[in-house]
Amino acid sequence: MAITAALVKELRERTGAGMMDCKKALVETNADLEAAIDLMRATRAAKAAKKAGRVASEGLVNITTSDDNKDAVILEVNSETDFVTKGSAFIDFVNELGALALKNKPASVEEFLTQTLDSGETVDQAREGIIAKIGENISVRRVQNINSGKGVLGAYKHGDRIAVLTVLTGSDADLAKDIAMHIAASKPECVSEDELSADLLEREKAIFIEQAKESGKPDDIIEKMIVGRMKKFVNEVTLYGQSFVKDPDMTVGALVKSKSSEVESFVRYEVGEGIEKKEDNFVEEVMAQAQGS
């Protein structure tokens, strides 16, 4: 069977792959379109597996909300370089995942990867396709759905690297957004002191005790120093203890109380947080490939 331009075009439309890759697949399968599609899927899966060990610490965060602002999804998709995040292929992929997650409400990333996009591909198959197209490791790192229940949902994105969803009691949408903005800027560990683990508090107290002892001050003064430092620590890491970014003379706790509201929960994603980065990993691999060619 002849490999026509129309056949190559159809394969490109169905796979999203480049023209030369489509032509090569058709040659290898004797112009059998369905066999060429299967071959390309297997090939890109192999490419994805080969790139899986490469560190993906750049990427985008995404927030997608329902029309009634009662449901929202927050997700992070990682790439190896910041350059990739500017391309339409990656941006469209992330936006498509946001819409799917809002619709299907996956309980985990593992479940999400098996869910089907409008194209008929699973999320993981589409991820492999993006890897084959752009040549970088792509990882769907985390996803979480939020429902405001009887409260109000606040959403805020700082550029494409920090995203926050928060749920407050009541119906003050402006307050909910302001609190989400504050969380993006101030990065609290939790809402209030009650949510801090006893282990964390004990570790911090032990550090402060050692530091205070080195001062050589009397025990009664040391005790007061420790109490003061622990209070300062708690205020720094809890949302309610932090000074509100738009009015530093007021804490967030005092603000929400003045509005007869409470913060029920929040989720904050920052691109690449917690990922161990390898400096110039991607550049080094490209250089090595160039020297070997």
Secondary structure by P-SEA (a helix, b strand, c coil): ccccaaaaaaaaaaccccaaaaaaaaaaacccaaaaaaaaaaaaaaaaaaaccccccccbbbbbbccccccccccccccccccccccaaaaaaaaaaaaaaaacccccaaaaaaccccccccaaaaaaaaaaaccbbbbbcbbbbbbbccbbbbbbbccccbbbbbbbccccaaaaaaaaaaaacccccccccccccaaaaaaaaaaaaaaaaaacccaaaaaaaaaaaaaaaaaacccccccccccccccaaaaaaaaccccccccccccccccccccaaaaaaaaaaaaac
